[in-house]
Amino acid sequence: MLTGSCHCGKAGWTPEGDPGSITACNCTLCRRYGTLWAYDYEGERIALTGETASYTRADRDEPSLEILFCPSCACVLSWRGLRLRKDGRWRMAVNMRLAPPDLVHDLPIDHFDGLDTFEDLPSKGRCVRDLWF
């Protein structure tokens, strides 16, 4: 079973099923955190464990998401949308860099331009292992 945990082991996540392709985003937060995201919805295929703290952007009057991290070791676990979608669900993603490399190294990487265009970028055929090693 695929799981991810923070460095100290006090918090983590478990996705149900295939996480699909993994997203590398270049926005001001993601590039600083070095995260790789797998998406789903809160209370559906992703379960968080342990205590978390959160951060929302201080430079936005109405931030669209919060970053959840371990209050002990500060590893970024996930993000959670702060706006309810039209279908009544809350979007979220988990940081796949917290998973054991051998369980995620073959997952394909998608790139998202969260810095300028807010659009998906063409796939380059890379996998998680290409960004780790």
Secondary structure, 3 states (H helix, E strand, C coil): CCCEECCCCCCEEEECCCCCCEEEECCCCHHHHCCCEEEEEECCCEEEECCCEEEECCCCCCCCEEEEECCCCCCEEEEEECCCCCCCCCEEEEEHHHCCHHHHCCCEEEEEECCCCCEEECCCCCEHHHHHC
